Amino acid sequence: MAAVRRYVFPVIWMLLIGVIAVALAKMAFFPSGDEDDARGTITPGSEVDEYALVAAESGDVSSTMELPGTVVADEGIPLEATASGEINKIWRHEGDRVAEGEQVLQVRYPVEPEPQPEPPTETADGADTDSGADGAGDASDAGGNGDASDAAAEGASEGATDDGASDDGAEGGTEYRYATLVASASGTLTGMEVQEQDELTEGAVVATISPGTYSIHADLSPEQQLSLLDVEFEASATVPTSQDPITCADPDITEDRSGPEQPGSDPTSDPAPDEETEGDPAPVEDGPSAEDYEPGSDSGPALASLTCPVPSDVKIVAGLEVEVSVALGTRTDVLTVPTTAVEGEAGIGAVYELDEATGEPAPIEVELGLREDGRVEIVSGLEEGQEVLEFAPGVDAPEEDEEVTW
């Protein structure tokens, strides 16, 4: 028994350990063929039949465009000086609320005094002549009395001195005129830094009248802008301070045609050809190249945005991110196809059918209408029941959880 425990049991344990080691090595480095077959059937994505057909069918389409928007403060109106001169009175200051037509400040400016007409004066010789004639007549009448002639000459000399004193008084003072600057609109004065006794120049901006209202701006892509042209639509916005969406009273589409400034447009930026410059030339800043502009375009690319005025009773601040919903309308009992079958966004598009002769996709030009999640209205180009490819060439199939949006 002692020999069994000493020799047999250790050998058995060694055999068991060896079998386990061999099995583990085989599992690690030599997988079975069944596992290879199972692994070979796993694909990274679902297969899509690129030639699957779908029929055009009637249905209802309700098109809504969801846009991210930002709240911005409405631009103020500049208050410009109407006259040049010195400020002698200020009634309203920075941050004050003003009404349209209310006095803001007063400017005074000097004016040249109007020339006064000179009164008619008699020369001493004429006076002496007239007085002498009268005196001579009186003297002849009085029997040769010469004292009357001397009294008349003295009276004419005293009248000329009085006229000179009155002219000196008119030239002694400076005349001023006053111009009052009134508010051109109702709002709050901002950026007003002028003080009394400051000099103003006509046309200078004294302050900005901020209306205190806000608007929501949402950027539009060219396709979205195209879908809103010549279309009556309603817009609303969801803001955190209101339980219900606020309605945009007069939504408007604005388009910025300024575009980026082309290099070399400033005639003063480059020196004249005959001017000599010292040292290395200044580095030229990178700007948009000629390839960035479309041929025939003189104002660069356009950026359109949807503007939605915010009612004055809604509490809101600038910079707040909100969601804007644009209702484009509803169509009932119209011809529709899946969005994956359509090539194009708005206006004229294309769907594809299988060519019976070649078996390849052939395009069919169609007119597109409203669009909603998963469906597109076909205005013309197809008939009800006509089969087209469910997936247009180059259009990926949407995933199950993916939402089709503009």
RODO-2510 file (C-alpha; in nm, 4 decimals, decimal comma):
residues 406
     n   res          X          Y          Z
     1     m     0,0000     0,0000     0,0000
     2     a     0,2865     0,2259     0,0743
     3     a     0,4296     0,1569    -0,2706
     4     v     0,0979     0,2490    -0,4338
     5     r     0,0844     0,5815    -0,2555
     6     r     0,4475     0,6458    -0,3316
     7     y     0,4549     0,5599    -0,7039
     8     v     0,1051     0,5103    -0,8513
     9     f    -0,0833     0,8201    -0,7258
    10     p     0,1874     1,0698    -0,8324
    11     v     0,1890     0,9190    -1,1817
    12     i    -0,1896     0,9498    -1,2065
    13     w    -0,1782     1,3166    -1,0983
    14     m     0,0917     1,3915    -1,3538
    15     l    -0,1170     1,2326    -1,6306
    16     l    -0,4263     1,4375    -1,5346
    17     i    -0,2300     1,7612    -1,5300
    18     g    -0,0802     1,6804    -1,8712
    19     v    -0,4241     1,6117    -2,0238
    20     i    -0,5590     1,9395    -1,8894
    21     a    -0,2597     2,1320    -2,0279
    22     v    -0,2981     1,9767    -2,3721
    23     a    -0,6713     2,0570    -2,3782
    24     l    -0,6116     2,4197    -2,2837
    25     a    -0,3422     2,4557    -2,5497
    26     k    -0,5743     2,3166    -2,8174
    27     m    -0,8584     2,5499    -2,7181
    28     a    -0,6261     2,8486    -2,7246
    29     f    -0,4332     2,7921    -3,0455
    30     f    -0,6416     2,5471    -3,2499
    31     p    -1,0133     2,6485    -3,2581
    32     s    -1,2616     2,4037    -3,3981
    33     g    -1,4042     2,4296    -3,7523
    34     d    -1,7603     2,4862    -3,6251
    35     e    -1,6537     2,8057    -3,4509
    36     d    -1,4872     2,9270    -3,7713
    37     d    -1,8086     2,8694    -3,9667
    38     a    -2,0147     3,0516    -3,7042
    39     r    -1,7722     3,3446    -3,7012
    40     g    -1,7792     3,3655    -4,0799
    41     t    -2,1547     3,4293    -4,0881
    42     i    -2,1259     3,7455    -3,8714
    43     t    -2,1415     4,0647    -4,0834
    44     p    -2,0763     4,4235    -3,9618
    45     g    -2,4072     4,5542    -4,1000
    46     s    -2,7337     4,4431    -4,2416
    47     e    -2,7517     4,3680    -4,6113
    48     v    -2,9685     4,5942    -4,8306
    49     d    -3,1223     4,4888    -5,1567
    50     e    -3,0161     4,7688    -5,3892
    51     y    -3,2774     4,6650    -5,6446
    52     a    -3,5721     4,6545    -5,4039
    53     l    -3,8839     4,8130    -5,5549
    54     v    -4,1525     5,0228    -5,3898
    55     a    -4,4788     5,1531    -5,5366
    56     a    -4,5851     5,5184    -5,5337
    57     e    -4,8945     5,5463    -5,3176
    58     s    -5,1394     5,8104    -5,1986
    59     g    -5,1089     5,9546    -4,8508
    60     d    -5,1041     6,2650    -4,6348
    61     v    -4,7919     6,4777    -4,5905
    62     s    -4,7400     6,7338    -4,3158
    63     s    -4,4085     6,9126    -4,3589
    64     t    -4,2320     7,0726    -4,0635
    65     m    -3,8803     7,2111    -4,0624
    66     e    -3,6894     7,2072    -3,7324
    67     l    -3,4118     7,4646    -3,6995
    68     p    -3,1726     7,5549    -3,4166
    69     g    -3,1918     7,9246    -3,3344
    70     t    -3,0237     8,1854    -3,1170
    71     v    -3,1804     8,4835    -2,9389
    72     v    -3,0192     8,8164    -3,0306
    73     a    -3,0965     9,1729    -2,9242
    74     d    -3,2462     9,3891    -3,1971
    75     e    -3,0115     9,6514    -3,3379
    76     g    -3,0426    10,0043    -3,2052
    77     i    -3,0911    10,3256    -3,4021
    78     p    -2,7967    10,5698    -3,4011
    79     l    -2,8728    10,9179    -3,2672
    80     e    -2,6752    11,1648    -3,4797
    81     a    -2,6018    11,5300    -3,4078
    82     t    -2,7927    11,7716    -3,6290
    83     a    -2,5627    12,0710    -3,5773
    84     s    -2,2010    12,1494    -3,4910
    85     g    -2,1271    12,3412    -3,1748
    86     e    -2,0874    12,3268    -2,7984
    87     i    -2,3174    12,1229    -2,5742
    88     n    -2,4713    12,3616    -2,3227
    89     k    -2,7511    12,1409    -2,1843
    90     i    -2,8132    11,7650    -2,1431
    91     w    -3,1561    11,6393    -2,0373
    92     r    -3,1162    11,2622    -2,0864
    93     h    -2,8124    11,0493    -2,0001
    94     e    -2,6761    10,6968    -2,0468
    95     g    -2,9339    10,4282    -1,9634
    96     d    -3,2327    10,6642    -1,9630
    97     r    -3,5544    10,5603    -2,1335
    98     v    -3,6681    10,8113    -2,3970
    99     a    -3,9768    10,8484    -2,6115
   100     e    -3,9712    10,9446    -2,9761
   101     g    -3,9426    11,3228    -3,0084
   102     e    -3,8196    11,3727    -2,6499
   103     q    -3,5405    11,6277    -2,5932
   104     v    -3,1962    11,4768    -2,5311
   105     l    -2,9478    11,7656    -2,5425
   106     q    -2,8977    12,1173    -2,6734
   107     v    -2,6121    12,2613    -2,8797
   108     r    -2,5266    12,6280    -2,9234
   109     y    -2,3172    12,7726    -3,2039
   110     p    -2,2092    13,1297    -3,2866
   111     v    -2,3486    13,3181    -3,5834
   112     e    -2,2356    13,6324    -3,7589
   113     p    -2,4480    13,9337    -3,6587
   114     e    -2,6664    14,0674    -3,9341
   115     p    -2,5388    14,4003    -4,0709
   116     q    -2,7473    14,6987    -3,9568
   117     p    -2,8513    14,9559    -4,2216
   118     e    -2,6693    15,2866    -4,1781
   119     p    -2,8995    15,5878    -4,1084
   120     p    -2,8763    15,8787    -4,3548
   121     t    -2,6417    16,1515    -4,2323
   122     e    -2,5830    16,5060    -4,3518
   123     t    -2,2351    16,6307    -4,4242
   124     a    -2,1039    16,9306    -4,2374
   125     d    -2,0687    17,1218    -4,5573
   126     g    -2,4281    17,0538    -4,6567
   127     a    -2,5491    17,1412    -4,3090
   128     d    -2,3515    17,4581    -4,3146
   129     t    -2,4820    17,5307    -4,6590
   130     d    -2,8434    17,4711    -4,5634
   131     s    -2,8095    17,6428    -4,2337
   132     g    -2,6221    17,9233    -4,3955
   133     a    -2,8934    17,9613    -4,6520
   134     d    -3,1575    17,9623    -4,3840
   135     g    -2,9494    18,1936    -4,1734
   136     a    -2,8939    18,4222    -4,4647
   137     g    -3,2650    18,4353    -4,5262
   138     d    -3,3307    18,4923    -4,1575
   139     a    -3,0611    18,7508    -4,1409
   140     s    -3,2007    18,9297    -4,4381
   141     d    -3,5452    18,9046    -4,2865
   142     a    -3,4222    19,0183    -3,9449
   143     g    -3,2301    19,3009    -4,0854
   144     g    -2,8751    19,1421    -4,1024
   145     n    -2,8608    18,9294    -3,7738
   146     g    -2,5620    18,6755    -3,8176
   147     d    -2,5980    18,4782    -3,4803
   148     a    -2,8708    18,2425    -3,6182
   149     s    -2,6239    18,0921    -3,8677
   150     d    -2,3755    17,9892    -3,5908
   151     a    -2,6472    17,8134    -3,3799
   152     a    -2,7609    17,5961    -3,6745
   153     a    -2,4029    17,4731    -3,7429
   154     e    -2,3525    17,3663    -3,3763
   155     g    -2,6776    17,1611    -3,3760
   156     a    -2,5712    16,9573    -3,6864
   157     s    -2,2370    16,8600    -3,5245
   158     e    -2,4043    16,7086    -3,2100
   159     g    -2,6355    16,4701    -3,4234
   160     a    -2,3372    16,2953    -3,5986
   161     t    -2,1789    16,1943    -3,2602
   162     d    -2,4937    16,0138    -3,1368
   163     d    -2,5079    15,7877    -3,4499
   164     g    -2,1502    15,6685    -3,3976
   165     a    -2,2181    15,5630    -3,0364
   166     s    -2,5113    15,3397    -3,1401
   167     d    -2,2963    15,1420    -3,3993
   168     d    -2,0294    15,0653    -3,1356
   169     g    -2,2938    14,9099    -2,9092
   170     a    -2,4186    14,6720    -3,1855
   171     e    -2,0671    14,5372    -3,2531
   172     g    -1,9786    14,4660    -2,8889
   173     g    -2,1492    14,1150    -2,8276
   174     t    -2,1442    13,7569    -2,9860
   175     e    -2,4721    13,6149    -3,1085
   176     y    -2,5575    13,2409    -3,0603
   177     r    -2,8206    13,0114    -3,1965
   178     y    -2,9462    12,6934    -3,0274
   179     a    -3,0288    12,3506    -3,1769
   180     t    -3,2126    12,0848    -2,9759
   181     l    -3,1433    11,7163    -3,0497
   182     v    -3,4524    11,4968    -3,0011
   183     a    -3,4874    11,1180    -2,9907
   184     s    -3,5579    10,9689    -3,3320
   185     a    -3,7237    10,6603    -3,1768
   186     s    -3,8373    10,5194    -2,8439
   187     g    -3,5920    10,3106    -2,6450
   188     t    -3,2971    10,3187    -2,4065
   189     l    -2,9908    10,5385    -2,4579
   190     t    -2,6709    10,3343    -2,4785
   191     g    -2,3136    10,4366    -2,5529
   192     m    -2,3758    10,8009    -2,4600
   193     e    -2,0469    10,9482    -2,3361
   194     v    -2,0783    11,3200    -2,4166
   195     q    -2,0831    11,5851    -2,1445
   196     e    -2,1709    11,9511    -2,1221
   197     q    -1,9249    12,1899    -2,2889
   198     d    -1,8091    11,9138    -2,5257
   199     e    -1,7809    12,0036    -2,8920
   200     l    -2,0056    11,8177    -3,1361
   201     t    -1,9766    11,7789    -3,5107
   202     e    -2,2822    11,7536    -3,7311
   203     g    -2,3463    11,3885    -3,8172
   204     a    -2,1501    11,2485    -3,5216
   205     v    -2,3183    10,9608    -3,3358
   206     v    -2,4096    11,0824    -2,9876
   207     a    -2,5698    10,7577    -2,8640
   208     t    -2,7625    10,4528    -2,9764
   209     i    -3,1321    10,4114    -2,9019
   210     s    -3,1830    10,0452    -2,8169
   211     p    -3,5442     9,9306    -2,8655
   212     g    -3,5097     9,6685    -2,5890
   213     t    -3,6643     9,3938    -2,8037
   214     y    -3,5276     9,0564    -2,9125
   215     s    -3,5438     8,8299    -3,2160
   216     i    -3,4581     8,4682    -3,2863
   217     h    -3,2210     8,4034    -3,5757
   218     a    -3,1977     8,0572    -3,7350
   219     d    -2,9512     7,9871    -4,0169
   220     l    -3,0853     7,8351    -4,3386
   221     s    -2,9028     7,6114    -4,5812
   222     p    -2,9500     7,6850    -4,9537
   223     e    -3,1910     7,3901    -4,9821
   224     q    -3,3954     7,5100    -4,6850
   225     q    -3,4056     7,8642    -4,8194
   226     l    -3,5203     7,7342    -5,1571
   227     s    -3,8069     7,5429    -4,9965
   228     l    -3,9288     7,8643    -4,8269
   229     l    -3,9293     8,0830    -5,1376
   230     d    -4,2752     8,1983    -5,2485
   231     v    -4,4340     7,9843    -4,9765
   232     e    -4,6652     8,0996    -4,6991
   233     f    -4,5402     7,9453    -4,3777
   234     e    -4,5855     7,9779    -4,0041
   235     a    -4,3066     7,9648    -3,7490
   236     s    -4,2966     7,9102    -3,3743
   237     a    -4,0199     7,8788    -3,1175
   238     t    -3,9817     7,6792    -2,7983
   239     v    -3,8269     7,8837    -2,5156
   240     p    -3,7590     7,7748    -2,1556
   241     t    -3,9633     8,0576    -2,0006
   242     s    -4,2882     7,9688    -2,1793
   243     q    -4,4866     7,6481    -2,1448
   244     d    -4,6347     7,6808    -2,4930
   245     p    -4,4361     7,7605    -2,8085
   246     i    -4,4383     8,1300    -2,8940
   247     t    -4,5723     8,2266    -3,2357
   248     c    -4,3612     8,4416    -3,4660
   249     a    -4,5774     8,7359    -3,5684
   250     d    -4,3954     8,8213    -3,8929
   251     p    -4,1188     8,5722    -3,9724
   252     d    -3,8791     8,7029    -4,2323
   253     i    -3,5890     8,5657    -4,4340
   254     t    -3,2822     8,7895    -4,4499
   255     e    -2,9894     8,7293    -4,6812
   256     d    -2,6383     8,8628    -4,6294
   257     r    -2,4910     8,9426    -4,9709
   258     s    -2,1766     9,1112    -4,8414
   259     g    -1,9575     8,8021    -4,8612
   260     p    -1,5923     8,7914    -4,7621
   261     e    -1,3722     9,0814    -4,8634
   262     q    -1,1581     8,9935    -5,1603
   263     p    -0,7835     9,0451    -5,1248
   264     g    -0,6503     9,3576    -5,2901
   265     s    -0,9853     9,5384    -5,2741
   266     d    -0,8375     9,8178    -5,0579
   267     p    -0,6471    10,0529    -5,2863
   268     t    -0,4419    10,1870    -4,9913
   269     s    -0,3229     9,8468    -4,8718
   270     d    -0,0464     9,8033    -5,1325
   271     p     0,2310    10,0583    -5,1932
   272     a     0,2656    10,2294    -5,5273
   273     p     0,4872    10,0526    -5,7814
   274     d     0,7514    10,3275    -5,7728
   275     e     0,7749    10,3364    -5,3915
   276     e     1,0799    10,1749    -5,2332
   277     t     1,0345     9,9670    -4,9193
   278     e     1,3064     9,8849    -4,6725
   279     g     1,3599     9,5377    -4,5306
   280     d     1,1577     9,2294    -4,6019
   281     p     0,8043     9,2769    -4,7310
   282     a     0,5234     9,2293    -4,4819
   283     p     0,3642     8,8839    -4,4909
   284     v     0,0409     8,8646    -4,6806
   285     e    -0,2496     8,7343    -4,4763
   286     d    -0,4282     8,4333    -4,6102
   287     g    -0,7588     8,5262    -4,7681
   288     p    -1,0193     8,3657    -4,9871
   289     s    -0,8814     8,2681    -5,3235
   290     a    -1,0464     8,3070    -5,6606
   291     e    -1,1582     7,9461    -5,6422
   292     d    -1,3802     8,0322    -5,3440
   293     y    -1,6075     8,2452    -5,5636
   294     e    -1,8514     8,1225    -5,8191
   295     p    -1,8120     8,2542    -6,1745
   296     g    -2,0421     8,5474    -6,2389
   297     s    -2,0926     8,6179    -5,8695
   298     d    -1,9978     8,9700    -5,7686
   299     s    -2,0823     8,9545    -5,4008
   300     g    -1,9628     8,6192    -5,2724
   301     p    -2,1646     8,3415    -5,1160
   302     a    -2,4937     8,4294    -4,9487
   303     l    -2,5898     8,3395    -4,5933
   304     a    -2,9638     8,3360    -4,5244
   305     s    -3,1338     8,3262    -4,1880
   306     l    -3,4892     8,3142    -4,0589
   307     t    -3,5756     8,6007    -3,8234
   308     c    -3,8517     8,5491    -3,5679
   309     p    -3,9506     8,8517    -3,3533
   310     v    -4,0046     8,7686    -2,9858
   311     p    -4,3173     8,9163    -2,8207
   312     s    -4,2381     9,1861    -2,5650
   313     d    -4,4134     8,9993    -2,2818
   314     v    -4,1821     8,6949    -2,3080
   315     k    -3,8899     8,6899    -2,0643
   316     i    -3,5773     8,6112    -2,2609
   317     v    -3,2093     8,7040    -2,2835
   318     a    -2,9643     8,7337    -2,5699
   319     g    -2,7548     8,4274    -2,6491
   320     l    -3,0186     8,1726    -2,5478
   321     e    -3,0349     7,8636    -2,7711
   322     v    -3,3907     7,7715    -2,8777
   323     e    -3,5636     7,5469    -3,1290
   324     v    -3,7595     7,6985    -3,4188
   325     s    -4,0332     7,4995    -3,5906
   326     v    -4,1458     7,6076    -3,9382
   327     a    -4,4790     7,4659    -4,0578
   328     l    -4,4719     7,4459    -4,4371
   329     g    -4,8247     7,3117    -4,4734
   330     t    -5,0222     6,9890    -4,5077
   331     r    -5,1269     6,7955    -4,8185
   332     t    -5,3928     6,5241    -4,8181
   333     d    -5,4392     6,2392    -5,0646
   334     v    -5,1227     6,3135    -5,2631
   335     l    -4,8736     6,0803    -5,4299
   336     t    -4,5761     5,9954    -5,2069
   337     v    -4,2627     5,7800    -5,2143
   338     p    -3,9973     5,7071    -4,9477
   339     t    -3,7280     5,9696    -4,9018
   340     t    -3,4633     5,7076    -4,9810
   341     a    -3,6054     5,6734    -5,3326
   342     v    -3,5639     6,0434    -5,4154
   343     e    -3,2547     6,2209    -5,5397
   344     g    -3,2758     6,5953    -5,4686
   345     e    -3,4054     6,8184    -5,1915
   346     a    -3,6572     7,0612    -5,3421
   347     g    -3,8054     7,1566    -5,6758
   348     i    -3,6940     6,9125    -5,9465
   349     g    -3,5610     6,5736    -5,8390
   350     a    -3,5294     6,2201    -5,9697
   351     v    -3,6377     5,8667    -5,8851
   352     y    -3,5125     5,5474    -6,0506
   353     e    -3,6767     5,2491    -6,2131
   354     l    -3,5237     4,9297    -6,3522
   355     d    -3,4666     4,9330    -6,7267
   356     e    -3,6206     4,6131    -6,8651
   357     a    -3,3659     4,5939    -7,1461
   358     t    -3,0454     4,6409    -6,9479
   359     g    -3,1588     4,5686    -6,5933
   360     e    -2,9838     4,8859    -6,4756
   361     p    -3,1412     5,1826    -6,2887
   362     a    -3,2881     5,4510    -6,5165
   363     p    -3,3719     5,8009    -6,3815
   364     i    -3,7204     5,9529    -6,3953
   365     e    -3,7467     6,3308    -6,3509
   366     v    -4,0126     6,4282    -6,0963
   367     e    -4,1357     6,7469    -5,9311
   368     l    -4,1007     6,7368    -5,5539
   369     g    -4,3430     6,8882    -5,3043
   370     l    -4,3657     6,8738    -4,9271
   371     r    -4,1403     6,6480    -4,7260
   372     e    -4,1882     6,4807    -4,3911
   373     d    -4,0056     6,2109    -4,1985
   374     g    -3,9705     5,9174    -4,4362
   375     r    -4,2011     6,0407    -4,7175
   376     v    -4,1806     6,2940    -5,0038
   377     e    -4,4678     6,4355    -5,2073
   378     i    -4,4427     6,3763    -5,5827
   379     v    -4,6252     6,6580    -5,7618
   380     s    -4,5725     6,5233    -6,1126
   381     g    -4,3713     6,2627    -6,2992
   382     l    -4,5158     5,9423    -6,1476
   383     e    -4,8452     5,7599    -6,1445
   384     e    -5,0039     5,5868    -5,8500
   385     g    -4,8845     5,2273    -5,8253
   386     q    -4,5779     5,2832    -6,0434
   387     e    -4,2785     5,0980    -5,8985
   388     v    -3,9441     5,2671    -5,8431
   389     l    -3,6242     5,1690    -5,6644
   390     e    -3,6607     5,1996    -5,2875
   391     f    -3,3002     5,3167    -5,2619
   392     a    -3,1769     5,5612    -5,5240
   393     p    -2,8167     5,5020    -5,6361
   394     g    -2,5831     5,6758    -5,3936
   395     v    -2,8506     5,7145    -5,1229
   396     d    -2,7744     5,5173    -4,8068
   397     a    -3,0520     5,3316    -4,6305
   398     p    -3,1390     5,5001    -4,2994
   399     e    -3,0927     5,3039    -3,9803
   400     e    -3,3955     5,2026    -3,7786
   401     d    -3,3387     5,4652    -3,5074
   402     e    -3,2289     5,7377    -3,7480
   403     e    -3,4690     6,0280    -3,7983
   404     v    -3,4857     6,1805    -4,1440
   405     t    -3,4627     6,5599    -4,1155
   406     w    -3,3834     6,8498    -4,3420
***
